[in-house]
């Protein structure tokens, strides 16, 4: 490919607005280089499809886990510390999931903030 690049005159070299040299696109590729490039493109496309499929599966598994956490906290079957011990989240994150779903706290607050006193 080097000899092919040397054969391209400098007048034929186009420049992109940001200054990239597009001379490589003007050079002819050999069949071997074209096959190697196509194999690389095929690999990237295959792995991207696998990534997207597993990403959807991950989101579905996470949603099912959150539903189970909410259901068990709502029915008081498990406490947040038990969910923490047997699940992937720490107790604070379990609390955030519960709060976002409207799960009432196990205990009411015993202290009042300075804003509510008065």
Phi, psi and omega per residue, in radians:
X1 nan -0.478 -3.123
X2 -1.057 -0.782 3.140
X3 -1.134 -0.583 3.101
X4 -1.155 -0.693 -3.140
X5 -1.183 -0.639 3.140
X6 -1.188 -0.448 -3.119
X7 -1.314 -0.342 -3.133
X8 -1.338 2.170 -3.126
X9 -1.319 2.707 -3.110
X10 -1.151 -0.412 3.119
X11 -1.206 -0.477 -3.103
X12 -1.457 -0.202 -3.081
X13 -1.327 2.141 3.084
X14 -1.608 2.655 3.074
X15 -2.104 2.367 3.063
X16 -1.281 2.812 -3.119
X17 -0.988 -0.509 -3.114
X18 -1.595 0.078 3.008
X19 1.714 0.071 3.132
X20 -1.272 2.505 3.110
X21 -1.529 2.080 -3.107
X22 -1.671 0.335 -3.113
X23 -1.054 -0.564 -3.104
X24 -1.107 -0.578 -3.140
X25 -1.243 -0.469 -3.133
X26 -1.380 -0.382 -3.083
X27 -1.311 2.543 3.105
X28 -1.340 2.444 3.087
X29 -1.734 2.555 3.048
X30 -1.363 2.890 3.122
X31 -1.078 -0.645 3.141
X32 -1.143 -0.757 3.125
X33 -1.150 -0.700 3.119
X34 -1.117 -0.721 3.127
X35 -1.160 -0.709 3.110
X36 -1.112 -0.754 3.137
X37 -1.133 -0.740 3.141
X38 -1.138 -0.656 3.088
X39 -1.103 -0.686 3.115
X40 -1.161 -0.731 3.107
X41 -1.110 -0.768 3.121
X42 -1.056 -0.739 3.132
X43 -1.095 -0.805 3.134
X44 -1.085 -0.766 3.136
X45 -1.122 -0.707 3.137
X46 -1.133 -0.808 -3.131
X47 -1.207 -0.552 3.069
X48 -1.154 -0.725 3.100
X49 -1.103 -0.740 3.093
X50 -1.093 -0.756 3.131
X51 -1.049 -0.811 -3.122
X52 -1.149 -0.660 3.115
X53 -1.152 -0.751 3.134
X54 -1.257 -0.499 3.081
X55 -1.127 -0.758 3.093
X56 -1.114 -0.745 3.122
X57 -1.099 -0.685 3.108
X58 -1.100 -0.764 3.132
X59 -1.120 -0.698 3.115
X60 -1.149 -0.731 3.118
X61 -1.130 -0.708 3.119
X62 -1.120 -0.757 3.129
X63 -1.092 -0.736 3.110
X64 -1.115 -0.698 3.112
X65 -1.118 -0.771 3.131
X66 -1.094 -0.709 3.102
X67 -1.083 -0.723 3.123
X68 -1.157 -0.718 3.111
X69 -1.074 -0.833 -3.123
X70 -1.091 -0.797 -3.130
X71 -1.056 -0.780 -3.107
X72 -1.272 -0.557 3.065
X73 -1.294 -0.640 -3.136
X74 -1.144 -0.681 -3.136
X75 -1.517 -0.005 3.133
X76 1.103 0.440 3.067
X77 -1.206 -0.715 3.125
X78 -2.201 2.686 3.028
X79 -1.710 2.780 -3.131
X80 -0.971 -0.617 3.136
X81 -1.188 -0.565 3.081
X82 -1.231 -0.678 3.080
X83 -1.092 -0.708 3.123
X84 -1.060 -0.787 -3.094
X85 -1.127 -0.553 -3.036
X86 -1.916 0.033 -3.119
X87 -2.178 -3.105 -3.065
X88 -1.517 -0.083 -3.036
X89 -1.890 2.647 3.027
X90 -1.393 2.960 -3.027
X91 -1.076 -0.612 3.139
X92 -1.137 -0.712 3.129
X93 -1.214 -0.666 3.062
X94 -1.026 -0.727 3.103
X95 -1.097 -0.679 3.104
X96 -1.136 -0.713 3.108
X97 -1.087 -0.790 -3.129
X98 -1.120 -0.767 -3.119
X99 -1.116 -0.739 3.129
X100 -1.109 -0.518 -3.130
X101 -1.548 -0.096 3.123
X102 1.469 0.380 3.087
X103 -1.244 2.198 -3.141
X104 -1.199 2.571 -3.140
X105 -1.152 2.714 3.124
X106 -1.140 -0.681 -3.141
X107 -2.230 2.583 3.039
X108 -1.388 2.707 3.115
X109 -1.169 2.400 3.132
X110 -1.585 -0.412 -3.134
X111 -1.883 2.732 3.100
X112 -1.920 2.585 3.080
X113 -1.352 2.845 -3.122
X114 -1.112 -0.467 -3.135
X115 -1.230 -0.602 -3.089
X116 -1.488 -0.309 3.097
X117 -1.310 2.588 3.043
X118 2.661 nan nan
